Amino acid sequence: MKYWKKMIAPIVIALIIILYYVGIAVFFVKISVIPAVIKVLMVMIPLALAAVMAGVLISRIKEIQGGEEDDLSQY
């Protein structure tokens, strides 16, 4: 892997954020006082954000592998 060193930081940051969102979802699942409708929202929103973050990570990895390491060059 030619670009492994350039992919380490995005992978680590994305994993931290994904674990954070999943942790929030698990936290709300464990709370029993919240009504079911609110609990579903409070679980689905962080899980959706975690899925978006995974998509952003995949997109970033493809950019790095394509040789486009610097996004700022586009602007």
PQR file of N, CA, C, O and H, with PARSE charges and radii, in Angstrom:
ATOM      1  N   MET A   1       0.837  -1.182   0.000 -0.4000 1.5000
ATOM      2  CA  MET A   1       0.000   0.000   0.000 -0.0000 2.0000
ATOM      3  C   MET A   1       0.882   1.246   0.000  0.5500 1.7000
ATOM      4  O   MET A   1       1.585   1.556   0.962 -0.5500 1.4000
ATOM      5  N   LYS A   2       0.807   1.918  -1.096 -0.4000 1.5000
ATOM      6  CA  LYS A   2       1.630   3.092  -1.306 -0.0000 2.0000
ATOM      7  C   LYS A   2       1.216   4.260  -0.414  0.5500 1.7000
ATOM      8  O   LYS A   2       2.064   5.018   0.057 -0.5500 1.4000
ATOM      9  H   LYS A   2       0.237   1.666  -1.878  0.4000 1.0000
ATOM     10  N   TYR A   3      -0.065   4.398  -0.189 -0.4000 1.5000
ATOM     11  CA  TYR A   3      -0.586   5.566   0.529 -0.0000 2.0000
ATOM     12  C   TYR A   3      -0.988   5.268   1.974  0.5500 1.7000
ATOM     13  O   TYR A   3      -1.757   6.028   2.562 -0.5500 1.4000
ATOM     14  H   TYR A   3      -0.753   3.782  -0.572  0.4000 1.0000
ATOM     15  N   TRP A   4      -0.489   4.188   2.550 -0.4000 1.5000
ATOM     16  CA  TRP A   4      -0.916   3.771   3.886 -0.0000 2.0000
ATOM     17  C   TRP A   4      -0.694   4.860   4.931  0.5500 1.7000
ATOM     18  O   TRP A   4      -1.560   5.097   5.774 -0.5500 1.4000
ATOM     19  H   TRP A   4       0.135   3.571   2.072  0.4000 1.0000
ATOM     20  N   LYS A   5       0.466   5.526   4.882 -0.4000 1.5000
ATOM     21  CA  LYS A   5       0.763   6.546   5.895 -0.0000 2.0000
ATOM     22  C   LYS A   5      -0.197   7.728   5.817  0.5500 1.7000
ATOM     23  O   LYS A   5      -0.506   8.353   6.831 -0.5500 1.4000
ATOM     24  H   LYS A   5       1.169   5.334   4.198  0.4000 1.0000
ATOM     25  N   LYS A   6      -0.663   8.028   4.618 -0.4000 1.5000
ATOM     26  CA  LYS A   6      -1.583   9.149   4.459 -0.0000 2.0000
ATOM     27  C   LYS A   6      -3.002   8.789   4.857  0.5500 1.7000
ATOM     28  O   LYS A   6      -3.823   9.680   5.077 -0.5500 1.4000
ATOM     29  H   LYS A   6      -0.411   7.521   3.794  0.4000 1.0000
ATOM     30  N   MET A   7      -3.310   7.500   4.955 -0.4000 1.5000
ATOM     31  CA  MET A   7      -4.655   7.064   5.322 -0.0000 2.0000
ATOM     32  C   MET A   7      -4.817   6.822   6.820  0.5500 1.7000
ATOM     33  O   MET A   7      -5.942   6.661   7.293 -0.5500 1.4000
ATOM     34  H   MET A   7      -2.644   6.776   4.777  0.4000 1.0000
ATOM     35  N   ILE A   8      -3.734   6.795   7.568 -0.4000 1.5000
ATOM     36  CA  ILE A   8      -3.821   6.473   8.993 -0.0000 2.0000
ATOM     37  C   ILE A   8      -4.659   7.508   9.751  0.5500 1.7000
ATOM     38  O   ILE A   8      -5.564   7.137  10.500 -0.5500 1.4000
ATOM     39  H   ILE A   8      -2.820   6.926   7.184  0.4000 1.0000
ATOM     40  N   ALA A   9      -4.373   8.787   9.568 -0.4000 1.5000
ATOM     41  CA  ALA A   9      -5.089   9.832  10.315 -0.0000 2.0000
ATOM     42  C   ALA A   9      -6.590   9.832  10.015  0.5500 1.7000
ATOM     43  O   ALA A   9      -7.386   9.845  10.954 -0.5500 1.4000
ATOM     44  H   ALA A   9      -3.638   9.088   8.960  0.4000 1.0000
ATOM     45  N   PRO A  10      -7.013   9.817   8.740 -0.5600 1.5000
ATOM     46  CA  PRO A  10      -8.471   9.785   8.510  0.2800 2.0000
ATOM     47  C   PRO A  10      -9.135   8.547   9.089  0.5500 1.7000
ATOM     48  O   PRO A  10     -10.257   8.628   9.589 -0.5500 1.4000
ATOM     49  N   ILE A  11      -8.467   7.408   9.030 -0.4000 1.5000
ATOM     50  CA  ILE A  11      -9.051   6.178   9.569 -0.0000 2.0000
ATOM     51  C   ILE A  11      -9.206   6.267  11.079  0.5500 1.7000
ATOM     52  O   ILE A  11     -10.254   5.913  11.620 -0.5500 1.4000
ATOM     53  H   ILE A  11      -7.556   7.343   8.624  0.4000 1.0000
ATOM     54  N   VAL A  12      -8.172   6.737  11.756 -0.4000 1.5000
ATOM     55  CA  VAL A  12      -8.213   6.826  13.219 -0.0000 2.0000
ATOM     56  C   VAL A  12      -9.291   7.814  13.669  0.5500 1.7000
ATOM     57  O   VAL A  12     -10.077   7.513  14.567 -0.5500 1.4000
ATOM     58  H   VAL A  12      -7.322   7.024  11.316  0.4000 1.0000
ATOM     59  N   ILE A  13      -9.325   8.989  13.045 -0.4000 1.5000
ATOM     60  CA  ILE A  13     -10.315  10.003  13.424 -0.0000 2.0000
ATOM     61  C   ILE A  13     -11.728   9.500  13.149  0.5500 1.7000
ATOM     62  O   ILE A  13     -12.619   9.667  13.981 -0.5500 1.4000
ATOM     63  H   ILE A  13      -8.687   9.234  12.315  0.4000 1.0000
ATOM     64  N   ALA A  14     -11.935   8.886  11.990 -0.4000 1.5000
ATOM     65  CA  ALA A  14     -13.267   8.376  11.652 -0.0000 2.0000
ATOM     66  C   ALA A  14     -13.696   7.286  12.627  0.5500 1.7000
ATOM     67  O   ALA A  14     -14.851   7.261  13.051 -0.5500 1.4000
ATOM     68  H   ALA A  14     -11.210   8.750  11.314  0.4000 1.0000
ATOM     69  N   LEU A  15     -12.796   6.396  12.985 -0.4000 1.5000
ATOM     70  CA  LEU A  15     -13.142   5.335  13.936 -0.0000 2.0000
ATOM     71  C   LEU A  15     -13.498   5.898  15.310  0.5500 1.7000
ATOM     72  O   LEU A  15     -14.420   5.408  15.963 -0.5500 1.4000
ATOM     73  H   LEU A  15     -11.857   6.416  12.640  0.4000 1.0000
ATOM     74  N   ILE A  16     -12.778   6.916  15.746 -0.4000 1.5000
ATOM     75  CA  ILE A  16     -13.087   7.550  17.032 -0.0000 2.0000
ATOM     76  C   ILE A  16     -14.490   8.158  16.991  0.5500 1.7000
ATOM     77  O   ILE A  16     -15.271   7.983  17.926 -0.5500 1.4000
ATOM     78  H   ILE A  16     -12.029   7.314  15.216  0.4000 1.0000
ATOM     79  N   ILE A  17     -14.805   8.865  15.916 -0.4000 1.5000
ATOM     80  CA  ILE A  17     -16.115   9.507  15.804 -0.0000 2.0000
ATOM     81  C   ILE A  17     -17.226   8.461  15.693  0.5500 1.7000
ATOM     82  O   ILE A  17     -18.287   8.611  16.301 -0.5500 1.4000
ATOM     83  H   ILE A  17     -14.171   9.007  15.157  0.4000 1.0000
ATOM     84  N   ILE A  18     -16.981   7.404  14.918 -0.4000 1.5000
ATOM     85  CA  ILE A  18     -17.985   6.340  14.785 -0.0000 2.0000
ATOM     86  C   ILE A  18     -18.231   5.665  16.129  0.5500 1.7000
ATOM     87  O   ILE A  18     -19.379   5.412  16.495 -0.5500 1.4000
ATOM     88  H   ILE A  18     -16.120   7.282  14.425  0.4000 1.0000
ATOM     89  N   LEU A  19     -17.165   5.371  16.865 -0.4000 1.5000
ATOM     90  CA  LEU A  19     -17.334   4.761  18.187 -0.0000 2.0000
ATOM     91  C   LEU A  19     -18.076   5.697  19.137  0.5500 1.7000
ATOM     92  O   LEU A  19     -18.862   5.243  19.968 -0.5500 1.4000
ATOM     93  H   LEU A  19     -16.233   5.576  16.568  0.4000 1.0000
ATOM     94  N   TYR A  20     -17.833   6.980  19.019 -0.4000 1.5000
ATOM     95  CA  TYR A  20     -18.534   7.964  19.840 -0.0000 2.0000
ATOM     96  C   TYR A  20     -20.038   7.929  19.560  0.5500 1.7000
ATOM     97  O   TYR A  20     -20.846   7.880  20.488 -0.5500 1.4000
ATOM     98  H   TYR A  20     -17.194   7.349  18.344  0.4000 1.0000
ATOM     99  N   TYR A  21     -20.407   7.952  18.286 -0.4000 1.5000
ATOM    100  CA  TYR A  21     -21.827   7.923  17.923 -0.0000 2.0000
ATOM    101  C   TYR A  21     -22.490   6.608  18.338  0.5500 1.7000
ATOM    102  O   TYR A  21     -23.620   6.609  18.826 -0.5500 1.4000
ATOM    103  H   TYR A  21     -19.751   7.991  17.532  0.4000 1.0000
ATOM    104  N   VAL A  22     -21.804   5.509  18.149 -0.4000 1.5000
ATOM    105  CA  VAL A  22     -22.361   4.221  18.567 -0.0000 2.0000
ATOM    106  C   VAL A  22     -22.509   4.181  20.086  0.5500 1.7000
ATOM    107  O   VAL A  22     -23.485   3.636  20.601 -0.5500 1.4000
ATOM    108  H   VAL A  22     -20.886   5.507  17.752  0.4000 1.0000
ATOM    109  N   GLY A  23     -21.554   4.751  20.794 -0.4000 1.5000
ATOM    110  CA  GLY A  23     -21.649   4.827  22.254 -0.0000 2.0000
ATOM    111  C   GLY A  23     -22.848   5.636  22.711  0.5500 1.7000
ATOM    112  O   GLY A  23     -23.521   5.267  23.673 -0.5500 1.4000
ATOM    113  H   GLY A  23     -20.762   5.194  20.375  0.4000 1.0000
ATOM    114  N   ILE A  24     -23.117   6.731  22.028 -0.4000 1.5000
ATOM    115  CA  ILE A  24     -24.293   7.538  22.347 -0.0000 2.0000
ATOM    116  C   ILE A  24     -25.565   6.723  22.132  0.5500 1.7000
ATOM    117  O   ILE A  24     -26.478   6.753  22.957 -0.5500 1.4000
ATOM    118  H   ILE A  24     -22.570   7.031  21.246  0.4000 1.0000
ATOM    119  N   ALA A  25     -25.618   5.991  21.013 -0.4000 1.5000
ATOM    120  CA  ALA A  25     -26.798   5.168  20.725 -0.0000 2.0000
ATOM    121  C   ALA A  25     -26.990   4.099  21.793  0.5500 1.7000
ATOM    122  O   ALA A  25     -28.111   3.865  22.244 -0.5500 1.4000
ATOM    123  H   ALA A  25     -24.876   5.966  20.342  0.4000 1.0000
ATOM    124  N   VAL A  26     -25.917   3.459  22.192 -0.4000 1.5000
ATOM    125  CA  VAL A  26     -26.002   2.423  23.227 -0.0000 2.0000
ATOM    126  C   VAL A  26     -26.454   3.035  24.550  0.5500 1.7000
ATOM    127  O   VAL A  26     -27.244   2.437  25.280 -0.5500 1.4000
ATOM    128  H   VAL A  26     -25.006   3.649  21.825  0.4000 1.0000
ATOM    129  N   PHE A  27     -25.953   4.216  24.851 -0.4000 1.5000
ATOM    130  CA  PHE A  27     -26.347   4.907  26.075 -0.0000 2.0000
ATOM    131  C   PHE A  27     -27.855   5.136  26.113  0.5500 1.7000
ATOM    132  O   PHE A  27     -28.497   4.906  27.138 -0.5500 1.4000
ATOM    133  H   PHE A  27     -25.311   4.702  24.258  0.4000 1.0000
ATOM    134  N   PHE A  28     -28.419   5.588  24.993 -0.4000 1.5000
ATOM    135  CA  PHE A  28     -29.856   5.848  24.960 -0.0000 2.0000
ATOM    136  C   PHE A  28     -30.669   4.561  24.968  0.5500 1.7000
ATOM    137  O   PHE A  28     -31.808   4.557  25.435 -0.5500 1.4000
ATOM    138  H   PHE A  28     -27.898   5.774  24.160  0.4000 1.0000
ATOM    139  N   VAL A  29     -30.111   3.484  24.467 -0.4000 1.5000
ATOM    140  CA  VAL A  29     -30.818   2.191  24.538 -0.0000 2.0000
ATOM    141  C   VAL A  29     -30.926   1.737  25.993  0.5500 1.7000
ATOM    142  O   VAL A  29     -31.938   1.160  26.391 -0.5500 1.4000
ATOM    143  H   VAL A  29     -29.186   3.488  24.088  0.4000 1.0000
ATOM    144  N   LYS A  30     -29.902   1.991  26.771 -0.4000 1.5000
ATOM    145  CA  LYS A  30     -29.875   1.537  28.166 -0.0000 2.0000
ATOM    146  C   LYS A  30     -30.808   2.337  29.071  0.5500 1.7000
ATOM    147  O   LYS A  30     -31.212   1.840  30.122 -0.5500 1.4000
ATOM    148  H   LYS A  30     -29.080   2.460  26.447  0.4000 1.0000
ATOM    149  N   ILE A  31     -31.157   3.554  28.691 -0.4000 1.5000
ATOM    150  CA  ILE A  31     -32.045   4.368  29.520 -0.0000 2.0000
ATOM    151  C   ILE A  31     -33.477   3.881  29.332  0.5500 1.7000
ATOM    152  O   ILE A  31     -33.975   3.840  28.207 -0.5500 1.4000
ATOM    153  H   ILE A  31     -30.830   3.958  27.837  0.4000 1.0000
ATOM    154  N   SER A  32     -34.135   3.517  30.417 -0.4000 1.5000
ATOM    155  CA  SER A  32     -35.486   2.967  30.315 -0.0000 2.0000
ATOM    156  C   SER A  32     -36.580   3.997  30.577  0.5500 1.7000
ATOM    157  O   SER A  32     -37.757   3.707  30.363 -0.5500 1.4000
ATOM    158  H   SER A  32     -33.730   3.551  31.330  0.4000 1.0000
ATOM    159  N   VAL A  33     -36.222   5.178  31.029 -0.4000 1.5000
ATOM    160  CA  VAL A  33     -37.203   6.197  31.388 -0.0000 2.0000
ATOM    161  C   VAL A  33     -37.751   6.916  30.150  0.5500 1.7000
ATOM    162  O   VAL A  33     -38.856   7.458  30.189 -0.5500 1.4000
ATOM    163  H   VAL A  33     -35.266   5.415  31.202  0.4000 1.0000
ATOM    164  N   ILE A  34     -37.009   6.924  29.089 -0.4000 1.5000
ATOM    165  CA  ILE A  34     -37.386   7.663  27.875 -0.0000 2.0000
ATOM    166  C   ILE A  34     -38.511   6.924  27.146  0.5500 1.7000
ATOM    167  O   ILE A  34     -38.468   5.698  27.038 -0.5500 1.4000
ATOM    168  H   ILE A  34     -36.111   6.484  29.058  0.4000 1.0000
ATOM    169  N   PRO A  35     -39.515   7.648  26.645 -0.5600 1.5000
ATOM    170  CA  PRO A  35     -40.569   7.010  25.841  0.2800 2.0000
ATOM    171  C   PRO A  35     -39.986   6.380  24.566  0.5500 1.7000
ATOM    172  O   PRO A  35     -38.936   6.797  24.077 -0.5500 1.4000
ATOM    173  N   ALA A  36     -40.679   5.381  24.049 -0.4000 1.5000
ATOM    174  CA  ALA A  36     -40.155   4.587  22.930 -0.0000 2.0000
ATOM    175  C   ALA A  36     -39.908   5.423  21.680  0.5500 1.7000
ATOM    176  O   ALA A  36     -38.904   5.223  20.998 -0.5500 1.4000
ATOM    177  H   ALA A  36     -41.532   5.041  24.446  0.4000 1.0000
ATOM    178  N   VAL A  37     -40.792   6.344  21.373 -0.4000 1.5000
ATOM    179  CA  VAL A  37     -40.637   7.149  20.148 -0.0000 2.0000
ATOM    180  C   VAL A  37     -39.370   7.999  20.225  0.5500 1.7000
ATOM    181  O   VAL A  37     -38.600   8.073  19.267 -0.5500 1.4000
ATOM    182  H   VAL A  37     -41.608   6.506  21.927  0.4000 1.0000
ATOM    183  N   ILE A  38     -39.170   8.624  21.348 -0.4000 1.5000
ATOM    184  CA  ILE A  38     -37.979   9.452  21.528 -0.0000 2.0000
ATOM    185  C   ILE A  38     -36.727   8.580  21.549  0.5500 1.7000
ATOM    186  O   ILE A  38     -35.690   8.963  21.008 -0.5500 1.4000
ATOM    187  H   ILE A  38     -39.795   8.564  22.126  0.4000 1.0000
ATOM    188  N   LYS A  39     -36.824   7.423  22.166 -0.4000 1.5000
ATOM    189  CA  LYS A  39     -35.676   6.523  22.217 -0.0000 2.0000
ATOM    190  C   LYS A  39     -35.262   6.090  20.812  0.5500 1.7000
ATOM    191  O   LYS A  39     -34.070   6.026  20.510 -0.5500 1.4000
ATOM    192  H   LYS A  39     -37.666   7.111  22.605  0.4000 1.0000
ATOM    193  N   VAL A  40     -36.233   5.793  19.956 -0.4000 1.5000
ATOM    194  CA  VAL A  40     -35.919   5.395  18.581 -0.0000 2.0000
ATOM    195  C   VAL A  40     -35.189   6.522  17.860  0.5500 1.7000
ATOM    196  O   VAL A  40     -34.203   6.280  17.164 -0.5500 1.4000
ATOM    197  H   VAL A  40     -37.201   5.844  20.201  0.4000 1.0000
ATOM    198  N   LEU A  41     -35.669   7.751  18.022 -0.4000 1.5000
ATOM    199  CA  LEU A  41     -34.996   8.892  17.402 -0.0000 2.0000
ATOM    200  C   LEU A  41     -33.590   9.088  17.954  0.5500 1.7000
ATOM    201  O   LEU A  41     -32.648   9.356  17.209 -0.5500 1.4000
ATOM    202  H   LEU A  41     -36.471   7.948  18.587  0.4000 1.0000
ATOM    203  N   MET A  42     -33.465   8.952  19.263 -0.4000 1.5000
ATOM    204  CA  MET A  42     -32.167   9.178  19.896 -0.0000 2.0000
ATOM    205  C   MET A  42     -31.167   8.064  19.596  0.5500 1.7000
ATOM    206  O   MET A  42     -29.970   8.222  19.837 -0.5500 1.4000
ATOM    207  H   MET A  42     -34.231   8.735  19.868  0.4000 1.0000
ATOM    208  N   VAL A  43     -31.645   6.960  19.080 -0.4000 1.5000
ATOM    209  CA  VAL A  43     -30.754   5.880  18.662 -0.0000 2.0000
ATOM    210  C   VAL A  43     -30.474   5.979  17.164  0.5500 1.7000
ATOM    211  O   VAL A  43     -29.341   5.774  16.726 -0.5500 1.4000
ATOM    212  H   VAL A  43     -32.618   6.832  18.884  0.4000 1.0000
ATOM    213  N   MET A  44     -31.495   6.289  16.387 -0.4000 1.5000
ATOM    214  CA  MET A  44     -31.334   6.308  14.932 -0.0000 2.0000
ATOM    215  C   MET A  44     -30.463   7.469  14.450  0.5500 1.7000
ATOM    216  O   MET A  44     -29.693   7.311  13.503 -0.5500 1.4000
ATOM    217  H   MET A  44     -32.415   6.455  16.743  0.4000 1.0000
ATOM    218  N   ILE A  45     -30.575   8.607  15.078 -0.4000 1.5000
ATOM    219  CA  ILE A  45     -29.797   9.768  14.641 -0.0000 2.0000
ATOM    220  C   ILE A  45     -28.293   9.529  14.793  0.5500 1.7000
ATOM    221  O   ILE A  45     -27.562   9.745  13.826 -0.5500 1.4000
ATOM    222  H   ILE A  45     -31.201   8.736  15.847  0.4000 1.0000
ATOM    223  N   PRO A  46     -27.791   9.094  15.952 -0.5600 1.5000
ATOM    224  CA  PRO A  46     -26.353   8.823  16.038  0.2800 2.0000
ATOM    225  C   PRO A  46     -25.897   7.689  15.117  0.5500 1.7000
ATOM    226  O   PRO A  46     -24.793   7.740  14.577 -0.5500 1.4000
ATOM    227  N   LEU A  47     -26.733   6.672  14.934 -0.4000 1.5000
ATOM    228  CA  LEU A  47     -26.356   5.585  14.035 -0.0000 2.0000
ATOM    229  C   LEU A  47     -26.307   6.068  12.586  0.5500 1.7000
ATOM    230  O   LEU A  47     -25.456   5.629  11.812 -0.5500 1.4000
ATOM    231  H   LEU A  47     -27.631   6.630  15.373  0.4000 1.0000
ATOM    232  N   ALA A  48     -27.212   6.965  12.221 -0.4000 1.5000
ATOM    233  CA  ALA A  48     -27.177   7.536  10.871 -0.0000 2.0000
ATOM    234  C   ALA A  48     -25.922   8.388  10.678  0.5500 1.7000
ATOM    235  O   ALA A  48     -25.296   8.344   9.619 -0.5500 1.4000
ATOM    236  H   ALA A  48     -27.903   7.322  12.850  0.4000 1.0000
ATOM    237  N   LEU A  49     -25.561   9.154  11.692 -0.4000 1.5000
ATOM    238  CA  LEU A  49     -24.341   9.951  11.610 -0.0000 2.0000
ATOM    239  C   LEU A  49     -23.098   9.066  11.516  0.5500 1.7000
ATOM    240  O   LEU A  49     -22.147   9.400  10.809 -0.5500 1.4000
ATOM    241  H   LEU A  49     -26.069   9.190  12.552  0.4000 1.0000
ATOM    242  N   ALA A  50     -23.106   7.940  12.226 -0.4000 1.5000
ATOM    243  CA  ALA A  50     -21.988   7.000  12.139 -0.0000 2.0000
ATOM    244  C   ALA A  50     -21.899   6.409  10.734  0.5500 1.7000
ATOM    245  O   ALA A  50     -20.800   6.225  10.211 -0.5500 1.4000
ATOM    246  H   ALA A  50     -23.878   7.668  12.800  0.4000 1.0000
ATOM    247  N   ALA A  51     -23.036   6.112  10.122 -0.4000 1.5000
ATOM    248  CA  ALA A  51     -23.035   5.579   8.760 -0.0000 2.0000
ATOM    249  C   ALA A  51     -22.518   6.622   7.767  0.5500 1.7000
ATOM    250  O   ALA A  51     -21.772   6.289   6.846 -0.5500 1.4000
ATOM    251  H   ALA A  51     -23.929   6.262  10.546  0.4000 1.0000
ATOM    252  N   VAL A  52     -22.910   7.870   7.954 -0.4000 1.5000
ATOM    253  CA  VAL A  52     -22.413   8.942   7.088 -0.0000 2.0000
ATOM    254  C   VAL A  52     -20.908   9.093   7.250  0.5500 1.7000
ATOM    255  O   VAL A  52     -20.193   9.292   6.267 -0.5500 1.4000
ATOM    256  H   VAL A  52     -23.516   8.140   8.702  0.4000 1.0000
ATOM    257  N   MET A  53     -20.429   9.000   8.466 -0.4000 1.5000
ATOM    258  CA  MET A  53     -18.987   9.110   8.709 -0.0000 2.0000
ATOM    259  C   MET A  53     -18.233   7.971   8.042  0.5500 1.7000
ATOM    260  O   MET A  53     -17.140   8.176   7.515 -0.5500 1.4000
ATOM    261  H   MET A  53     -21.009   8.839   9.265  0.4000 1.0000
ATOM    262  N   ALA A  54     -18.803   6.780   8.059 -0.4000 1.5000
ATOM    263  CA  ALA A  54     -18.173   5.648   7.371 -0.0000 2.0000
ATOM    264  C   ALA A  54     -18.133   5.907   5.865  0.5500 1.7000
ATOM    265  O   ALA A  54     -17.142   5.586   5.210 -0.5500 1.4000
ATOM    266  H   ALA A  54     -19.691   6.613   8.487  0.4000 1.0000
ATOM    267  N   GLY A  55     -19.184   6.474   5.320 -0.4000 1.5000
ATOM    268  CA  GLY A  55     -19.200   6.814   3.899 -0.0000 2.0000
ATOM    269  C   GLY A  55     -18.167   7.865   3.544  0.5500 1.7000
ATOM    270  O   GLY A  55     -17.512   7.772   2.505 -0.5500 1.4000
ATOM    271  H   GLY A  55     -19.990   6.734   5.852  0.4000 1.0000
ATOM    272  N   VAL A  56     -18.019   8.859   4.397 -0.4000 1.5000
ATOM    273  CA  VAL A  56     -17.014   9.899   4.185 -0.0000 2.0000
ATOM    274  C   VAL A  56     -15.614   9.288   4.236  0.5500 1.7000
ATOM    275  O   VAL A  56     -14.743   9.656   3.448 -0.5500 1.4000
ATOM    276  H   VAL A  56     -18.551   8.935   5.241  0.4000 1.0000
ATOM    277  N   LEU A  57     -15.402   8.360   5.160 -0.4000 1.5000
ATOM    278  CA  LEU A  57     -14.105   7.699   5.259 -0.0000 2.0000
ATOM    279  C   LEU A  57     -13.799   6.917   3.990  0.5500 1.7000
ATOM    280  O   LEU A  57     -12.687   6.989   3.468 -0.5500 1.4000
ATOM    281  H   LEU A  57     -16.109   8.061   5.800  0.4000 1.0000
ATOM    282  N   ILE A  58     -14.765   6.181   3.497 -0.4000 1.5000
ATOM    283  CA  ILE A  58     -14.556   5.410   2.265 -0.0000 2.0000
ATOM    284  C   ILE A  58     -14.243   6.350   1.103  0.5500 1.7000
ATOM    285  O   ILE A  58     -13.361   6.066   0.293 -0.5500 1.4000
ATOM    286  H   ILE A  58     -15.669   6.123   3.920  0.4000 1.0000
ATOM    287  N   SER A  59     -14.958   7.460   1.020 -0.4000 1.5000
ATOM    288  CA  SER A  59     -14.706   8.442  -0.031 -0.0000 2.0000
ATOM    289  C   SER A  59     -13.300   9.021   0.078  0.5500 1.7000
ATOM    290  O   SER A  59     -12.610   9.191  -0.928 -0.5500 1.4000
ATOM    291  H   SER A  59     -15.675   7.691   1.678  0.4000 1.0000
ATOM    292  N   ARG A  60     -12.885   9.319   1.290 -0.4000 1.5000
ATOM    293  CA  ARG A  60     -11.547   9.887   1.507 -0.0000 2.0000
ATOM    294  C   ARG A  60     -10.455   8.883   1.149  0.5500 1.7000
ATOM    295  O   ARG A  60      -9.438   9.258   0.567 -0.5500 1.4000
ATOM    296  H   ARG A  60     -13.445   9.181   2.107  0.4000 1.0000
ATOM    297  N   ILE A  61     -10.654   7.633   1.485 -0.4000 1.5000
ATOM    298  CA  ILE A  61      -9.668   6.603   1.151 -0.0000 2.0000
ATOM    299  C   ILE A  61      -9.544   6.474  -0.364  0.5500 1.7000
ATOM    300  O   ILE A  61      -8.439   6.322  -0.885 -0.5500 1.4000
ATOM    301  H   ILE A  61     -11.481   7.329   1.958  0.4000 1.0000
ATOM    302  N   LYS A  62     -10.671   6.535  -1.075 -0.4000 1.5000
ATOM    303  CA  LYS A  62     -10.626   6.470  -2.538 -0.0000 2.0000
ATOM    304  C   LYS A  62      -9.893   7.669  -3.117  0.5500 1.7000
ATOM    305  O   LYS A  62      -9.148   7.530  -4.087 -0.5500 1.4000
ATOM    306  H   LYS A  62     -11.569   6.659  -0.652  0.4000 1.0000
ATOM    307  N   GLU A  63     -10.097   8.861  -2.526 -0.4000 1.5000
ATOM    308  CA  GLU A  63      -9.388  10.053  -2.981 -0.0000 2.0000
ATOM    309  C   GLU A  63      -7.889   9.899  -2.792  0.5500 1.7000
ATOM    310  O   GLU A  63      -7.112  10.230  -3.687 -0.5500 1.4000
ATOM    311  H   GLU A  63     -10.702   8.974  -1.737  0.4000 1.0000
ATOM    312  N   ILE A  64      -7.480   9.405  -1.644 -0.4000 1.5000
ATOM    313  CA  ILE A  64      -6.055   9.240  -1.367 -0.0000 2.0000
ATOM    314  C   ILE A  64      -5.450   8.213  -2.305  0.5500 1.7000
ATOM    315  O   ILE A  64      -4.359   8.426  -2.833 -0.5500 1.4000
ATOM    316  H   ILE A  64      -8.111   9.136  -0.916  0.4000 1.0000
ATOM    317  N   GLN A  65      -6.141   7.104  -2.521 -0.4000 1.5000
ATOM    318  CA  GLN A  65      -5.627   6.077  -3.426 -0.0000 2.0000
ATOM    319  C   GLN A  65      -5.566   6.576  -4.867  0.5500 1.7000
ATOM    320  O   GLN A  65      -4.743   6.108  -5.653 -0.5500 1.4000
ATOM    321  H   GLN A  65      -7.028   6.931  -2.093  0.4000 1.0000
ATOM    322  N   GLY A  66      -6.428   7.516  -5.209 -0.4000 1.5000
ATOM    323  CA  GLY A  66      -6.421   8.086  -6.552 -0.0000 2.0000
ATOM    324  C   GLY A  66      -5.342   9.140  -6.740  0.5500 1.7000
ATOM    325  O   GLY A  66      -5.201   9.692  -7.832 -0.5500 1.4000
ATOM    326  H   GLY A  66      -7.096   7.896  -4.570  0.4000 1.0000
ATOM    327  N   GLY A  67      -4.592   9.424  -5.706 -0.4000 1.5000
ATOM    328  CA  GLY A  67      -3.498  10.383  -5.803 -0.0000 2.0000
ATOM    329  C   GLY A  67      -3.888  11.789  -5.436  0.5500 1.7000
ATOM    330  O   GLY A  67      -3.072  12.697  -5.594 -0.5500 1.4000
ATOM    331  H   GLY A  67      -4.707   8.976  -4.820  0.4000 1.0000
ATOM    332  N   GLU A  68      -5.072  12.017  -4.960 -0.4000 1.5000
ATOM    333  CA  GLU A  68      -5.523  13.332  -4.585 -0.0000 2.0000
ATOM    334  C   GLU A  68      -5.465  13.468  -3.061  0.5500 1.7000
ATOM    335  O   GLU A  68      -6.469  13.311  -2.366 -0.5500 1.4000
ATOM    336  H   GLU A  68      -5.735  11.280  -4.831  0.4000 1.0000
ATOM    337  N   GLU A  69      -4.269  13.763  -2.569 -0.4000 1.5000
ATOM    338  CA  GLU A  69      -4.085  13.825  -1.115 -0.0000 2.0000
ATOM    339  C   GLU A  69      -4.546  15.156  -0.526  0.5500 1.7000
ATOM    340  O   GLU A  69      -4.904  15.231   0.650 -0.5500 1.4000
ATOM    341  H   GLU A  69      -3.454  13.890  -3.134  0.4000 1.0000
ATOM    342  N   ASP A  70      -4.536  16.201  -1.346 -0.4000 1.5000
ATOM    343  CA  ASP A  70      -4.834  17.539  -0.835 -0.0000 2.0000
ATOM    344  C   ASP A  70      -6.137  18.045  -1.435  0.5500 1.7000
ATOM    345  O   ASP A  70      -6.181  18.396  -2.614 -0.5500 1.4000
ATOM    346  H   ASP A  70      -4.245  16.140  -2.301  0.4000 1.0000
ATOM    347  N   ASP A  71      -7.194  18.086  -0.640 -0.4000 1.5000
ATOM    348  CA  ASP A  71      -8.490  18.571  -1.117 -0.0000 2.0000
ATOM    349  C   ASP A  71      -8.480  20.081  -1.357  0.5500 1.7000
ATOM    350  O   ASP A  71      -9.267  20.589  -2.155 -0.5500 1.4000
ATOM    351  H   ASP A  71      -7.158  17.801   0.318  0.4000 1.0000
ATOM    352  N   LEU A  72      -7.601  20.787  -0.675 -0.4000 1.5000
ATOM    353  CA  LEU A  72      -7.590  22.251  -0.788 -0.0000 2.0000
ATOM    354  C   LEU A  72      -7.144  22.702  -2.161  0.5500 1.7000
ATOM    355  O   LEU A  72      -7.390  23.851  -2.527 -0.5500 1.4000
ATOM    356  H   LEU A  72      -6.961  20.374  -0.026  0.4000 1.0000
ATOM    357  N   SER A  73      -6.498  21.848  -2.936 -0.4000 1.5000
ATOM    358  CA  SER A  73      -6.045  22.240  -4.268 -0.0000 2.0000
ATOM    359  C   SER A  73      -7.222  22.485  -5.211  0.5500 1.7000
ATOM    360  O   SER A  73      -7.055  23.117  -6.253 -0.5500 1.4000
ATOM    361  H   SER A  73      -6.297  20.915  -2.639  0.4000 1.0000
ATOM    362  N   GLN A  74      -8.396  21.997  -4.861 -0.4000 1.5000
ATOM    363  CA  GLN A  74      -9.580  22.202  -5.698 -0.0000 2.0000
ATOM    364  C   GLN A  74     -10.141  23.627  -5.568  0.5500 1.7000
ATOM    365  O   GLN A  74     -10.894  24.069  -6.436 -0.5500 1.4000
ATOM    366  H   GLN A  74      -8.532  21.483  -4.014  0.4000 1.0000
ATOM    367  N   TYR A  75      -9.793  24.329  -4.526 -0.4000 1.5000
ATOM    368  CA  TYR A  75     -10.438  25.617  -4.252 -0.0000 2.0000
ATOM    369  C   TYR A  75      -9.504  26.763  -4.463  0.5500 1.7000
ATOM    370  O   TYR A  75      -9.890  27.917  -4.276 -0.5500 1.4000
ATOM    371  H   TYR A  75      -9.181  23.970  -3.822  0.4000 1.0000
TER
END
